[in-house]
Amino acid sequence: MSVDIVSKTIAAAAAFQASASPAIIMTEDNIVVVMNAAAEGFTGYSAADIEGHSIALIIHPSQAHPHDKPMHPYLPGGDKEMADHDDVMLANGKRVKVDRRVIDVAGKTYLVGFMCDPDNEPIIS
């Protein structure tokens, strides 16, 4: 990896962690890769407790079903549509709006979920 790529990756990671927008990045299989500090406050879980585990851990049991299955059918080219915005009930009982983005990094697909209160539009900073 070149020094330029490494420095850009470090800068992007720092910006993600410092963002005021609660956000979680997960794999196609719903495994949380990274969760920023703002998301910790929204969900009530620490990144250390969630990273490396299924996103279903922080989703209310009544809505956990779609979050415990791989996202492949919902990704571009899949046979199902994925909404850009969705209201989700977290395990802590808090209802949030999630703005989803699909990103590709080095040939691997990830989903980024930005959260906000359901009455507000997601703020992506």
N, C-alpha and C positions, 0 to 999 in steps of 0.2 A: 504494500500500500504506500502510495506516495505521501510525503509530508503534507502536501496541500489537501489531499483527501482526509487524512487524519485530523488536521486542524479544522476542516469544515465539519467533520463528524462531531468533534468535541464541542465546537461552537453550537451546532444544532442541538446536541444533547443538553447543553447548559441552558439554551433558550427554552427548550421543552420543559425542563425541570423548573425554571423560574417563571413560567407562564402563569398568569392569573386564571387562565381557562382550565378547568379540571379536564384532564385528558388521560386516556389509557390507550396503549398500543398493544394489540394482540395478534397472534398468528391466525391463519385460516382455521385452525383447530380450536379456536377460542382460548388459547393459553396466553395469559397476560405476560408480555415481555417487559414492559415498563409502565409505571404509573407515576404521574407527577404529584407534587405536594398538594396542589389544589384539589386533585382527585381524592387524596387521602381524607381531606376535610369533608368533601361531599359524601363519600361512601362510609366513612367511619372506620375504614380499614387502613392499615399501614401497607406501604409498598412491599415491605419485607414479608408480610403475611400473604400477599396476593401474587406477587411476581413468581412465575413458574407454575401457577395453578390455573384452573379453569375460571373463566369470567363468571360462570354460573355460581361461584361462591358468594359473589356480592349482589346477585339478583334474587329478588323475592321468589320463594318456592312456586308461587302461582304463575310466574313468568319464566321460570328457569328452563323449561323444555326447549325452546329454540336456541338457548344459549349453551346447551350441553351437547350440541351436535356440531360437526364440522360445517364451516361456512361455505364450502366449495360451491354448492348449488346457487348461492346468492351472489357470488362474485361475477365480474364481467365474463361473459361466455357461458355462465351457468344457466340452468333451466328455470330459475326462480328470480323474481325481482327483490331487491333489498331497498327499503325506503331510506332516503337520505336523512330523514328525521324520524324519531320514534319516541314515544313516551314509555319509560321503563320504571318499574317499581323496584327499588333497591332492597336488599335484605334488611336494611335498617328501617324500612317503611317509608322512606323518602321517595317521592315521585320526581323523576328528572326527565328532561328532554335530552336525547342523544343525537348529535349531528355526526354522521358517519362519513368517513373518507377511506377509500382504498388506495394504498400506496404500494409501489413496487421498489424494493431495494435489492440490488444485486441479483435480480431474477427471482426473488422471494416476495410473496404477497403478504401484506399486513393490513389490518384494519385499525384505524384510529377513531376513537370515539371521544368527541368533545361534549361535556355535560353542562347543563344549565338548569335553573329553575324552570318548570314547565310553562310559566307565563312569560318568559323572556326568550329572546332568540339567543342561540349559542354565540358566545363571543370568542372568536379565534384571534389570539394575539401573537 
